[in-house]
Every structure is written in structure tokens, then in C-alpha cells.
Amino acid sequence: MIQNHGTLTHAVALVAGAARPVGRAIADHFGRNAAALVLPVHSDWPESNADMHDRFTEAGYDFLSCPCDLTKKDDVENLVAAAVRTYGSINYLINNIERGGMPIVHGPYDLPVNETQWELEFETSVKAKWNLYRACIDNMKASGYGAVVNISSIAAEVGRTGPASVLFNDGYSAANRAISSFTQQWAREASPDIRVNELMIGLCEGRHGEGTRGWGLMSDDQRGALIDHTLLGRATTPEEIAETVYFLAVYATYMTGSVIVCDGGYLLGGEDVEPFPRGNLDQS
């Protein structure tokens, strides 16, 4: 079934991470298009959770906000059961959940303060996505239409190299590389009714960009090197990410199993293009 490209009246979108800038913008985009929202909230960000609740209430969105540790299978199953009791189905799953330690903030893994950091990154960036997909997919397929969008990072391709060495550690990079395996596997499992795609993002305000603790700790030279490595010469915004996620979820009805890079050209940057040489062949 190909869904209506107008407003998403009667559609339900589960958006993880909606208390933070990128997830907030994604949930807002779905809410403005009349989708009901299912929003798992984590106790780590009480002020962000309260602000999200107040803003979405003021906007008049239909939403269900539930405390949930997405790394816990039982918690996720209870969340999805509550969503189904309330709305009957889930059509869109936006797997925007991760936890990464910036080297410039956390330092190396072998510091005592980072004793659980490796496990936290894999549990949150990988297992939580798996928990959400497994809990949602049967209901999504029964609904007859919808999509999963996995959010990942260019850390999967960059690793801890170049200017991004201060942003991405090796464990976070490995966790993000695993997400593409999920994207391809789930696209096979969920077809033909449910599409599964992935958005791999680079520097973004509020997420590996301006507005994060790590960005504030960098020197001007370090920040400049990251921007210079990005072909478009800037970081993206949560709103730009939200628009791309919405396109993949709602409009890209013949795309599944795809990994779309939204990084302003960071992966292509870092190498200058020399003027075209005149050559040395006889021009006469």
C-alpha cells in the first residue's frame, strides 16, 4: 500500500530521542503534519523532557509520552503495547537513539570514569534500535504501510581520523557501522509493505556540532578544520535533518535498504581539486 502524501491523519510515528534537538525537530515535523506521536523519554534529560512536553502540548499535537529505557527489551515492549492500546497501530519508526563519547570530552576508554562507556555506546546506539524494531515491526506490517528510518553517523565511515578525531571515538564508530547491517537485514524482512532506510549524518547543531559540550571545548583551529573539511562549509541544522527523515519515511516510496549520507560533503572533503592541467601533447 502506498500512503497518501498529504497530511498523516490517522498515522502514528514513534520517534526516539525527541527530547534532544534532532529528535525534537523530527517529531515536530511529523506532528505538524497531523501524525500522532509516541515519544519514549529517558530520565537523563528531565529539563529537556519537560520542555518537549510543554512545546508539543502548546502546539496541539496528539502525543503519548512514556518513560522508557530503550536498552531494556521489556521496557520497549511495554512502550509499544501502550502505543497500540492508545492508537491501534504504529506506522513510522524513527530510530533516533544513540550515545557516543566525544574524545575531547571523555578522553580515552581506559580512564576509570569511562569504565562503562563502551557498553553504553553499543547498548544505546545498536541494541536500543534492535529492541524498537523488534517490538514494532509486526504491528507495522499489519497496518499495511509505513517505514523505519535508522539514524546513524558518518563516524561509521570516518572512524577516529582527521579533524573528526576529536569528535568520534573508535567504539562509537564501530557501533554506527553495525547500523547499516541492520538497515539491509530489516529491509529484507519488512518488505514489501514496510520500507527501511538509513540517514547517516555529519556535523549537526546540537549533535556533533555547535551547541554541544564538545564543540565548546574545541579550539578555533579544531572547529575550523571540521568546517573546512565539509564541502558546504557549515554544519547542518536539526530542521534540515528532520526534512530529510520525513522524505525517507513518507515520500520515498520506492526506496528501501538505502543508506543516505547527509553530511554536507564531509566524507568527500579534505582534498583540494587542482586546476585542470593543460597537458603536454602537441596542440598543432
KEPAGU-522955 format. One record per residue (C-alpha): y negated, x, z; residue in three letters; residue number from 1. Coordinates in pm, 1 decimal, padded with zeros to 6 digits, always signed. Each point is the difference from the previous one (the first is absolute). Example, Ala and Ser with C-alpha at 12.3 -4.5 7.8 and 13.67 -1.06 7.14 Angstrom:
<recs>
<rec yy="+00450.0" xx="+01230.0" zz="+00780.0" res="ALA" n="1"/>
<rec yy="-00344.0" xx="+00137.0" zz="-00066.0" res="SER" n="2"/>
</recs>
This chain:
<recs>
<rec yy="+00000.0" xx="+00000.0" zz="+00000.0" res="MET" n="1"/>
<rec yy="-00345.6" xx="+00134.3" zz="-00093.5" res="ILE" n="2"/>
<rec yy="-00257.2" xx="-00103.4" zz="+00257.2" res="GLN" n="3"/>
<rec yy="-00339.6" xx="-00152.4" zz="-00069.2" res="ASN" n="4"/>
<rec yy="-00268.0" xx="+00268.1" zz="-00030.8" res="HIS" n="5"/>
<rec yy="-00261.3" xx="-00221.3" zz="+00162.1" res="GLY" n="6"/>
<rec yy="-00037.9" xx="-00040.9" zz="+00373.3" res="THR" n="7"/>
<rec yy="+00309.6" xx="+00051.3" zz="+00212.6" res="LEU" n="8"/>
<rec yy="+00001.9" xx="-00341.4" zz="+00167.3" res="THR" n="9"/>
<rec yy="+00340.7" xx="-00050.5" zz="+00168.0" res="HIS" n="10"/>
<rec yy="+00082.1" xx="+00372.3" zz="-00037.6" res="ALA" n="11"/>
<rec yy="+00063.4" xx="+00214.0" zz="+00307.1" res="VAL" n="12"/>
<rec yy="-00074.7" xx="+00372.1" zz="+00025.2" res="ALA" n="13"/>
<rec yy="+00130.4" xx="+00224.6" zz="+00276.6" res="LEU" n="14"/>
<rec yy="-00241.8" xx="+00293.0" zz="+00024.1" res="VAL" n="15"/>
<rec yy="+00086.7" xx="+00284.4" zz="+00233.9" res="ALA" n="16"/>
<rec yy="-00276.0" xx="+00214.5" zz="+00144.5" res="GLY" n="17"/>
<rec yy="-00272.9" xx="-00262.7" zz="-00040.6" res="ALA" n="18"/>
<rec yy="-00183.1" xx="+00122.5" zz="+00308.8" res="ALA" n="19"/>
<rec yy="-00089.9" xx="+00325.6" zz="-00177.7" res="ARG" n="20"/>
<rec yy="-00241.5" xx="+00043.4" zz="-00293.5" res="PRO" n="21"/>
<rec yy="+00240.7" xx="-00002.1" zz="-00297.4" res="VAL" n="22"/>
<rec yy="+00224.0" xx="-00274.4" zz="+00135.9" res="GLY" n="23"/>
<rec yy="-00304.2" xx="-00203.6" zz="+00105.7" res="ARG" n="24"/>
<rec yy="-00142.3" xx="+00011.5" zz="-00352.6" res="ALA" n="25"/>
<rec yy="+00336.2" xx="-00099.9" zz="-00149.9" res="ILE" n="26"/>
<rec yy="+00045.5" xx="-00292.6" zz="+00237.4" res="ALA" n="27"/>
<rec yy="-00358.6" xx="-00108.9" zz="-00061.5" res="ASP" n="28"/>
<rec yy="+00061.4" xx="+00000.2" zz="-00376.7" res="HIS" n="29"/>
<rec yy="+00305.2" xx="-00224.9" zz="+00037.2" res="PHE" n="30"/>
<rec yy="-00179.0" xx="-00222.8" zz="+00250.9" res="GLY" n="31"/>
<rec yy="-00299.8" xx="-00048.1" zz="-00230.8" res="ARG" n="32"/>
<rec yy="+00245.5" xx="-00114.8" zz="-00265.5" res="ASN" n="33"/>
<rec yy="+00140.4" xx="-00270.9" zz="+00230.0" res="ALA" n="34"/>
<rec yy="+00328.1" xx="+00166.2" zz="+00102.0" res="ALA" n="35"/>
<rec yy="+00121.6" xx="-00054.6" zz="+00354.4" res="ALA" n="36"/>
<rec yy="+00027.5" xx="+00331.4" zz="+00184.0" res="LEU" n="37"/>
<rec yy="+00269.1" xx="+00136.7" zz="+00230.4" res="VAL" n="38"/>
<rec yy="-00146.0" xx="+00291.9" zz="+00193.2" res="LEU" n="39"/>
<rec yy="+00211.9" xx="+00216.2" zz="+00231.0" res="PRO" n="40"/>
<rec yy="-00219.6" xx="+00173.2" zz="+00256.9" res="VAL" n="41"/>
<rec yy="+00070.0" xx="+00317.5" zz="+00194.2" res="HIS" n="42"/>
<rec yy="-00112.0" xx="+00062.5" zz="+00356.6" res="SER" n="43"/>
<rec yy="-00142.3" xx="+00343.5" zz="-00092.9" res="ASP" n="44"/>
<rec yy="-00320.3" xx="-00154.7" zz="-00140.7" res="TRP" n="45"/>
<rec yy="-00112.7" xx="-00283.4" zz="+00232.1" res="PRO" n="46"/>
<rec yy="-00365.7" xx="+00011.7" zz="-00108.3" res="GLU" n="47"/>
<rec yy="+00093.3" xx="+00007.1" zz="-00369.5" res="SER" n="48"/>
<rec yy="+00243.3" xx="-00287.8" zz="+00050.1" res="ASN" n="49"/>
<rec yy="-00264.9" xx="-00209.5" zz="+00174.3" res="ALA" n="50"/>
<rec yy="-00256.2" xx="+00074.1" zz="-00269.7" res="ASP" n="51"/>
<rec yy="+00247.8" xx="-00097.3" zz="-00272.8" res="MET" n="52"/>
<rec yy="+00078.0" xx="-00326.6" zz="+00178.6" res="HIS" n="53"/>
<rec yy="-00368.1" xx="-00085.2" zz="+00043.2" res="ASP" n="54"/>
<rec yy="-00094.1" xx="+00080.7" zz="-00360.7" res="ARG" n="55"/>
<rec yy="+00287.5" xx="-00192.9" zz="-00154.6" res="PHE" n="56"/>
<rec yy="-00062.7" xx="-00297.1" zz="+00227.3" res="THR" n="57"/>
<rec yy="-00367.9" xx="-00003.8" zz="-00096.2" res="GLU" n="58"/>
<rec yy="+00101.0" xx="+00021.4" zz="-00368.1" res="ALA" n="59"/>
<rec yy="+00217.6" xx="-00308.9" zz="+00044.1" res="GLY" n="60"/>
<rec yy="+00325.4" xx="+00166.4" zz="-00107.8" res="TYR" n="61"/>
<rec yy="+00335.8" xx="-00155.5" zz="+00085.0" res="ASP" n="62"/>
<rec yy="+00181.1" xx="+00278.2" zz="+00182.4" res="PHE" n="63"/>
<rec yy="+00273.4" xx="+00069.2" zz="+00252.8" res="LEU" n="64"/>
<rec yy="-00058.7" xx="+00309.8" zz="+00210.8" res="SER" n="65"/>
<rec yy="+00297.7" xx="+00125.3" zz="+00202.4" res="CYS" n="66"/>
<rec yy="+00054.0" xx="+00306.9" zz="+00219.5" res="PRO" n="67"/>
<rec yy="+00277.2" xx="+00202.3" zz="-00164.2" res="CYS" n="68"/>
<rec yy="+00137.5" xx="+00351.8" zz="+00011.7" res="ASP" n="69"/>
<rec yy="+00099.3" xx="+00038.6" zz="-00364.3" res="LEU" n="70"/>
<rec yy="+00232.0" xx="+00289.1" zz="+00081.3" res="THR" n="71"/>
<rec yy="+00219.8" xx="-00242.8" zz="+00198.4" res="LYS" n="72"/>
<rec yy="+00238.9" xx="-00209.3" zz="-00209.5" res="LYS" n="73"/>
<rec yy="+00013.1" xx="-00288.4" zz="+00251.2" res="ASP" n="74"/>
<rec yy="-00379.4" xx="-00016.6" zz="+00022.2" res="ASP" n="75"/>
<rec yy="-00030.5" xx="-00020.2" zz="-00377.6" res="VAL" n="76"/>
<rec yy="+00266.8" xx="-00267.9" zz="-00030.2" res="GLU" n="77"/>
<rec yy="-00178.8" xx="-00205.9" zz="+00266.9" res="ASN" n="78"/>
<rec yy="-00327.8" xx="+00041.0" zz="-00186.7" res="LEU" n="79"/>
<rec yy="+00149.7" xx="-00120.9" zz="-00327.5" res="VAL" n="80"/>
<rec yy="+00175.8" xx="-00290.3" zz="+00174.2" res="ALA" n="81"/>
<rec yy="-00334.1" xx="-00109.6" zz="+00150.3" res="ALA" n="82"/>
<rec yy="-00163.0" xx="+00023.8" zz="-00343.9" res="ALA" n="83"/>
<rec yy="+00270.9" xx="-00212.5" zz="-00158.4" res="VAL" n="84"/>
<rec yy="-00024.9" xx="-00259.6" zz="+00277.0" res="ARG" n="85"/>
<rec yy="-00374.4" xx="-00018.8" zz="-00055.0" res="THR" n="86"/>
<rec yy="-00028.7" xx="+00020.8" zz="-00377.7" res="TYR" n="87"/>
<rec yy="+00351.0" xx="-00052.8" zz="-00137.3" res="GLY" n="88"/>
<rec yy="+00012.0" xx="+00314.5" zz="-00213.6" res="SER" n="89"/>
<rec yy="-00139.8" xx="+00344.5" zz="-00072.2" res="ILE" n="90"/>
<rec yy="-00103.6" xx="+00084.5" zz="-00356.2" res="ASN" n="91"/>
<rec yy="-00177.7" xx="+00335.0" zz="+00026.6" res="TYR" n="92"/>
<rec yy="+00086.8" xx="+00296.5" zz="+00219.0" res="LEU" n="93"/>
<rec yy="-00263.7" xx="+00272.9" zz="+00016.8" res="ILE" n="94"/>
<rec yy="+00175.7" xx="+00292.6" zz="+00159.6" res="ASN" n="95"/>
<rec yy="-00311.3" xx="+00175.5" zz="+00126.3" res="ASN" n="96"/>
<rec yy="+00137.7" xx="+00177.8" zz="+00303.5" res="ILE" n="97"/>
<rec yy="-00000.3" xx="+00372.2" zz="+00070.0" res="GLU" n="98"/>
<rec yy="-00075.0" xx="+00261.9" zz="+00260.7" res="ARG" n="99"/>
<rec yy="-00090.3" xx="+00353.6" zz="-00096.3" res="GLY" n="100"/>
<rec yy="-00126.4" xx="+00291.6" zz="+00203.5" res="GLY" n="101"/>
<rec yy="-00284.4" xx="+00189.9" zz="-00167.5" res="MET" n="102"/>
<rec yy="+00049.2" xx="+00373.7" zz="+00054.0" res="PRO" n="103"/>
<rec yy="-00370.8" xx="+00040.3" zz="+00072.3" res="ILE" n="104"/>
<rec yy="+00036.3" xx="-00252.2" zz="+00284.5" res="VAL" n="105"/>
<rec yy="+00352.7" xx="+00045.6" zz="+00130.8" res="HIS" n="106"/>
<rec yy="+00077.3" xx="+00361.3" zz="-00085.7" res="GLY" n="107"/>
<rec yy="+00360.4" xx="+00113.7" zz="-00062.8" res="PRO" n="108"/>
<rec yy="+00307.3" xx="-00198.1" zz="+00096.3" res="TYR" n="109"/>
<rec yy="+00117.3" xx="+00254.7" zz="+00254.1" res="ASP" n="110"/>
<rec yy="-00286.7" xx="-00067.6" zz="+00240.8" res="LEU" n="111"/>
<rec yy="+00116.9" xx="-00186.1" zz="+00314.2" res="PRO" n="112"/>
<rec yy="-00243.9" xx="-00284.4" zz="-00073.2" res="VAL" n="113"/>
<rec yy="+00182.2" xx="-00059.0" zz="-00332.0" res="ASN" n="114"/>
<rec yy="+00348.3" xx="-00025.7" zz="+00146.5" res="GLU" n="115"/>
<rec yy="+00056.2" xx="-00348.0" zz="-00147.8" res="THR" n="116"/>
<rec yy="-00233.2" xx="+00025.5" zz="-00300.3" res="GLN" n="117"/>
<rec yy="+00270.3" xx="+00062.4" zz="-00262.2" res="TRP" n="118"/>
<rec yy="+00204.3" xx="-00300.6" zz="+00112.6" res="GLU" n="119"/>
<rec yy="-00311.6" xx="-00217.5" zz="+00019.5" res="LEU" n="120"/>
<rec yy="-00096.1" xx="+00079.6" zz="-00360.1" res="GLU" n="121"/>
<rec yy="+00343.6" xx="-00086.6" zz="-00137.9" res="PHE" n="122"/>
<rec yy="+00051.6" xx="-00303.1" zz="+00222.1" res="GLU" n="123"/>
<rec yy="-00336.7" xx="-00146.0" zz="-00098.1" res="THR" n="124"/>
<rec yy="-00041.5" xx="+00111.1" zz="-00361.3" res="SER" n="125"/>
<rec yy="+00361.9" xx="-00056.6" zz="-00107.6" res="VAL" n="126"/>
<rec yy="+00210.6" xx="-00204.6" zz="+00241.9" res="LYS" n="127"/>
<rec yy="-00269.5" xx="-00261.4" zz="+00067.3" res="ALA" n="128"/>
<rec yy="-00027.7" xx="-00068.9" zz="-00374.0" res="LYS" n="129"/>
<rec yy="+00378.4" xx="-00035.5" zz="-00020.2" res="TRP" n="130"/>
<rec yy="+00000.8" xx="-00239.4" zz="+00297.5" res="ASN" n="131"/>
<rec yy="-00264.9" xx="-00221.0" zz="-00161.5" res="LEU" n="132"/>
<rec yy="+00168.8" xx="-00009.0" zz="-00338.5" res="TYR" n="133"/>
<rec yy="+00343.3" xx="-00082.2" zz="+00145.0" res="ARG" n="134"/>
<rec yy="-00139.6" xx="-00275.4" zz="+00219.8" res="ALA" n="135"/>
<rec yy="-00204.6" xx="-00159.7" zz="-00281.5" res="CYS" n="136"/>
<rec yy="+00193.4" xx="+00038.6" zz="-00322.6" res="ILE" n="137"/>
<rec yy="+00250.1" xx="-00287.8" zz="+00027.2" res="ASP" n="138"/>
<rec yy="-00275.8" xx="-00248.0" zz="+00074.7" res="ASN" n="139"/>
<rec yy="-00220.1" xx="+00144.4" zz="-00275.3" res="MET" n="140"/>
<rec yy="+00278.7" xx="-00032.5" zz="-00256.7" res="LYS" n="141"/>
<rec yy="+00065.9" xx="-00357.1" zz="+00110.1" res="ALA" n="142"/>
<rec yy="-00367.5" xx="-00082.1" zz="-00057.9" res="SER" n="143"/>
<rec yy="+00049.5" xx="+00086.5" zz="-00366.6" res="GLY" n="144"/>
<rec yy="-00300.6" xx="+00228.0" zz="-00051.7" res="TYR" n="145"/>
<rec yy="-00199.0" xx="+00278.1" zz="+00161.0" res="GLY" n="146"/>
<rec yy="-00027.5" xx="+00373.6" zz="+00037.4" res="ALA" n="147"/>
<rec yy="+00031.9" xx="+00295.5" zz="+00232.1" res="VAL" n="148"/>
<rec yy="-00262.4" xx="+00273.6" zz="-00014.2" res="VAL" n="149"/>
<rec yy="+00084.4" xx="+00321.8" zz="+00183.4" res="ASN" n="150"/>
<rec yy="-00301.2" xx="+00210.8" zz="+00095.3" res="ILE" n="151"/>
<rec yy="+00056.5" xx="+00374.9" zz="-00004.0" res="SER" n="152"/>
<rec yy="-00204.3" xx="+00319.0" zz="-00014.5" res="SER" n="153"/>
<rec yy="-00044.0" xx="+00279.2" zz="-00254.0" res="ILE" n="154"/>
<rec yy="+00127.8" xx="+00218.3" zz="+00283.5" res="ALA" n="155"/>
<rec yy="+00338.4" xx="-00076.4" zz="-00158.0" res="ALA" n="156"/>
<rec yy="-00101.6" xx="+00212.7" zz="-00299.1" res="GLU" n="157"/>
<rec yy="-00248.5" xx="+00241.3" zz="+00153.9" res="VAL" n="158"/>
<rec yy="+00178.0" xx="+00103.5" zz="+00317.4" res="GLY" n="159"/>
<rec yy="-00196.1" xx="+00232.9" zz="+00225.2" res="ARG" n="160"/>
<rec yy="-00167.2" xx="+00192.7" zz="-00280.9" res="THR" n="161"/>
<rec yy="-00348.7" xx="+00074.7" zz="-00128.8" res="GLY" n="162"/>
<rec yy="-00303.7" xx="-00174.3" zz="+00149.7" res="PRO" n="163"/>
<rec yy="+00228.9" xx="-00277.2" zz="+00132.4" res="ALA" n="164"/>
<rec yy="+00173.1" xx="+00248.6" zz="+00231.5" res="SER" n="165"/>
<rec yy="-00232.5" xx="-00115.4" zz="+00277.3" res="VAL" n="166"/>
<rec yy="+00088.2" xx="-00367.0" zz="-00063.3" res="LEU" n="167"/>
<rec yy="+00373.6" xx="-00021.2" zz="-00069.5" res="PHE" n="168"/>
<rec yy="+00277.1" xx="+00158.7" zz="+00200.0" res="ASN" n="169"/>
<rec yy="+00347.1" xx="+00059.9" zz="-00139.5" res="ASP" n="170"/>
<rec yy="+00174.7" xx="-00274.7" zz="+00197.6" res="GLY" n="171"/>
<rec yy="-00249.5" xx="-00264.8" zz="-00109.3" res="TYR" n="172"/>
<rec yy="+00036.3" xx="+00122.6" zz="-00358.0" res="SER" n="173"/>
<rec yy="+00378.7" xx="-00025.7" zz="+00015.3" res="ALA" n="174"/>
<rec yy="-00020.8" xx="-00351.0" zz="+00146.7" res="ALA" n="175"/>
<rec yy="-00225.5" xx="-00112.6" zz="-00283.6" res="ASN" n="176"/>
<rec yy="+00229.0" xx="+00146.5" zz="-00263.9" res="ARG" n="177"/>
<rec yy="+00281.6" xx="-00217.1" zz="+00138.9" res="ALA" n="178"/>
<rec yy="-00202.4" xx="-00315.5" zz="-00069.3" res="ILE" n="179"/>
<rec yy="+00040.7" xx="+00032.6" zz="-00377.4" res="SER" n="180"/>
<rec yy="+00376.0" xx="-00009.2" zz="+00046.4" res="SER" n="181"/>
<rec yy="-00040.9" xx="-00330.9" zz="+00183.1" res="PHE" n="182"/>
<rec yy="-00227.4" xx="-00134.1" zz="-00273.9" res="THR" n="183"/>
<rec yy="+00256.6" xx="+00062.6" zz="-00271.8" res="GLN" n="184"/>
<rec yy="+00297.7" xx="-00121.4" zz="+00203.7" res="GLN" n="185"/>
<rec yy="-00171.8" xx="-00317.8" zz="+00113.8" res="TRP" n="186"/>
<rec yy="-00123.1" xx="-00077.5" zz="-00352.0" res="ALA" n="187"/>
<rec yy="+00365.3" xx="-00010.0" zz="-00109.7" res="ARG" n="188"/>
<rec yy="+00109.4" xx="-00208.8" zz="+00297.6" res="GLU" n="189"/>
<rec yy="-00285.5" xx="-00249.4" zz="-00011.2" res="ALA" n="190"/>
<rec yy="+00000.1" xx="-00071.1" zz="-00374.3" res="SER" n="191"/>
<rec yy="-00055.5" xx="-00221.1" zz="-00187.8" res="PRO" n="192"/>
<rec yy="-00215.9" xx="-00222.4" zz="+00221.2" res="ASP" n="193"/>
<rec yy="-00165.7" xx="+00257.1" zz="+00226.1" res="ILE" n="194"/>
<rec yy="-00180.2" xx="+00306.0" zz="-00131.8" res="ARG" n="195"/>
<rec yy="-00031.4" xx="+00322.2" zz="+00201.9" res="VAL" n="196"/>
<rec yy="-00266.1" xx="+00257.8" zz="-00078.1" res="ASN" n="197"/>
<rec yy="-00171.6" xx="+00284.9" zz="+00180.6" res="GLU" n="198"/>
<rec yy="-00361.2" xx="+00109.7" zz="+00028.5" res="LEU" n="199"/>
<rec yy="-00042.1" xx="+00369.3" zz="+00080.6" res="MET" n="200"/>
<rec yy="-00350.9" xx="+00063.9" zz="+00127.0" res="ILE" n="201"/>
<rec yy="-00209.4" xx="+00311.2" zz="+00048.0" res="GLY" n="202"/>
<rec yy="-00321.8" xx="+00051.3" zz="+00192.3" res="LEU" n="203"/>
<rec yy="-00123.2" xx="-00333.1" zz="+00133.8" res="CYS" n="204"/>
<rec yy="-00272.4" xx="-00092.1" zz="+00243.8" res="GLU" n="205"/>
<rec yy="+00168.9" xx="-00077.1" zz="+00330.0" res="GLY" n="206"/>
<rec yy="+00325.3" xx="+00162.0" zz="-00113.8" res="ARG" n="207"/>
<rec yy="+00000.6" xx="+00372.6" zz="-00073.8" res="HIS" n="208"/>
<rec yy="-00370.3" xx="-00019.9" zz="-00075.0" res="GLY" n="209"/>
<rec yy="-00337.4" xx="-00072.9" zz="+00150.7" res="GLU" n="210"/>
<rec yy="+00020.0" xx="-00200.5" zz="+00319.4" res="GLY" n="211"/>
<rec yy="+00308.3" xx="+00174.6" zz="+00136.4" res="THR" n="212"/>
<rec yy="+00014.1" xx="+00247.6" zz="+00284.8" res="ARG" n="213"/>
<rec yy="+00141.2" xx="+00268.9" zz="-00226.0" res="GLY" n="214"/>
<rec yy="-00280.5" xx="-00034.6" zz="-00253.8" res="TRP" n="215"/>
<rec yy="-00252.2" xx="+00052.4" zz="+00276.7" res="GLY" n="216"/>
<rec yy="+00173.0" xx="+00319.2" zz="+00115.9" res="LEU" n="217"/>
<rec yy="-00011.5" xx="+00165.0" zz="-00341.6" res="MET" n="218"/>
<rec yy="-00265.4" xx="+00245.0" zz="-00105.6" res="SER" n="219"/>
<rec yy="-00233.7" xx="-00084.6" zz="-00286.1" res="ASP" n="220"/>
<rec yy="+00194.4" xx="+00245.3" zz="-00216.5" res="ASP" n="221"/>
<rec yy="+00332.8" xx="-00169.3" zz="+00078.7" res="GLN" n="222"/>
<rec yy="-00135.2" xx="-00345.1" zz="-00080.1" res="ARG" n="223"/>
<rec yy="-00166.8" xx="+00132.8" zz="-00313.6" res="GLY" n="224"/>
<rec yy="+00323.6" xx="+00159.7" zz="-00120.1" res="ALA" n="225"/>
<rec yy="+00181.9" xx="-00332.3" zz="+00027.4" res="LEU" n="226"/>
<rec yy="-00268.0" xx="-00185.2" zz="-00192.7" res="ILE" n="227"/>
<rec yy="-00024.0" xx="+00275.6" zz="-00261.7" res="ASP" n="228"/>
<rec yy="+00377.6" xx="-00021.9" zz="-00051.7" res="HIS" n="229"/>
<rec yy="-00038.2" xx="-00374.1" zz="-00074.9" res="THR" n="230"/>
<rec yy="-00093.6" xx="-00059.4" zz="-00364.5" res="LEU" n="231"/>
<rec yy="-00218.3" xx="-00301.5" zz="+00081.3" res="LEU" n="232"/>
<rec yy="-00185.9" xx="+00201.9" zz="+00262.9" res="GLY" n="233"/>
<rec yy="+00032.3" xx="-00246.3" zz="+00288.6" res="ARG" n="234"/>
<rec yy="+00237.7" xx="-00176.1" zz="+00232.2" res="ALA" n="235"/>
<rec yy="+00102.0" xx="-00358.7" zz="-00066.8" res="THR" n="236"/>
<rec yy="-00084.5" xx="-00298.1" zz="+00218.9" res="THR" n="237"/>
<rec yy="+00231.7" xx="-00246.0" zz="+00175.6" res="PRO" n="238"/>
<rec yy="-00136.3" xx="-00273.8" zz="-00227.2" res="GLU" n="239"/>
<rec yy="+00103.2" xx="+00191.4" zz="-00313.5" res="GLU" n="240"/>
<rec yy="+00348.0" xx="+00046.5" zz="+00143.8" res="ILE" n="241"/>
<rec yy="+00016.4" xx="-00371.5" zz="+00085.9" res="ALA" n="242"/>
<rec yy="-00088.3" xx="-00098.9" zz="-00355.6" res="GLU" n="243"/>
<rec yy="+00274.7" xx="+00222.4" zz="-00138.6" res="THR" n="244"/>
<rec yy="+00256.9" xx="-00131.3" zz="+00248.2" res="VAL" n="245"/>
<rec yy="-00093.6" xx="-00356.0" zz="-00092.0" res="TYR" n="246"/>
<rec yy="+00043.4" xx="+00080.5" zz="-00368.9" res="PHE" n="247"/>
<rec yy="+00347.9" xx="+00143.4" zz="+00061.5" res="LEU" n="248"/>
<rec yy="+00101.3" xx="-00291.8" zz="+00219.9" res="ALA" n="249"/>
<rec yy="-00140.4" xx="-00291.0" zz="-00200.4" res="VAL" n="250"/>
<rec yy="-00089.3" xx="+00096.6" zz="-00355.0" res="TYR" n="251"/>
<rec yy="+00244.5" xx="+00275.3" zz="-00097.4" res="ALA" n="252"/>
<rec yy="+00278.9" xx="-00246.1" zz="-00077.8" res="THR" n="253"/>
<rec yy="+00192.1" xx="+00235.0" zz="-00230.9" res="TYR" n="254"/>
<rec yy="-00011.9" xx="+00304.9" zz="+00225.4" res="MET" n="255"/>
<rec yy="+00271.0" xx="+00090.7" zz="+00247.7" res="THR" n="256"/>
<rec yy="+00127.3" xx="+00329.3" zz="+00134.7" res="GLY" n="257"/>
<rec yy="-00327.4" xx="+00169.6" zz="-00094.8" res="SER" n="258"/>
<rec yy="-00193.9" xx="+00256.3" zz="+00201.8" res="VAL" n="259"/>
<rec yy="-00371.9" xx="-00025.8" zz="-00075.1" res="ILE" n="260"/>
<rec yy="-00220.3" xx="+00291.5" zz="+00104.2" res="VAL" n="261"/>
<rec yy="-00347.6" xx="-00096.1" zz="+00124.1" res="CYS" n="262"/>
<rec yy="-00150.0" xx="+00335.7" zz="+00096.1" res="ASP" n="263"/>
<rec yy="-00310.6" xx="+00046.2" zz="-00214.6" res="GLY" n="264"/>
<rec yy="+00179.2" xx="+00277.5" zz="-00181.8" res="GLY" n="265"/>
<rec yy="+00081.1" xx="+00220.9" zz="+00300.4" res="TYR" n="266"/>
<rec yy="+00348.4" xx="+00081.9" zz="-00129.8" res="LEU" n="267"/>
<rec yy="-00151.0" xx="+00109.3" zz="-00333.0" res="LEU" n="268"/>
<rec yy="-00290.2" xx="+00190.8" zz="+00154.4" res="GLY" n="269"/>
<rec yy="-00044.1" xx="+00360.3" zz="+00100.5" res="GLY" n="270"/>
<rec yy="+00016.4" xx="+00151.0" zz="-00347.0" res="GLU" n="271"/>
<rec yy="-00304.1" xx="+00047.6" zz="-00220.8" res="ASP" n="272"/>
<rec yy="+00017.7" xx="-00083.2" zz="-00369.3" res="VAL" n="273"/>
<rec yy="-00130.2" xx="+00290.4" zz="-00205.0" res="GLU" n="274"/>
<rec yy="-00206.9" xx="-00060.7" zz="-00315.5" res="PRO" n="275"/>
<rec yy="+00220.0" xx="-00030.5" zz="-00306.2" res="PHE" n="276"/>
<rec yy="+00042.6" xx="+00349.4" zz="-00150.3" res="PRO" n="277"/>
<rec yy="-00112.0" xx="+00054.0" zz="-00356.0" res="ARG" n="278"/>
<rec yy="+00328.3" xx="+00176.2" zz="-00087.5" res="GLY" n="279"/>
<rec yy="+00037.3" xx="+00309.3" zz="-00214.5" res="ASN" n="280"/>
<rec yy="+00143.5" xx="-00134.4" zz="-00325.5" res="LEU" n="281"/>
<rec yy="-00188.4" xx="+00076.9" zz="-00320.6" res="ASP" n="282"/>
<rec yy="-00241.4" xx="-00290.8" zz="-00045.7" res="GLN" n="283"/>
<rec yy="-00091.8" xx="+00094.4" zz="-00362.5" res="SER" n="284"/>
</recs>
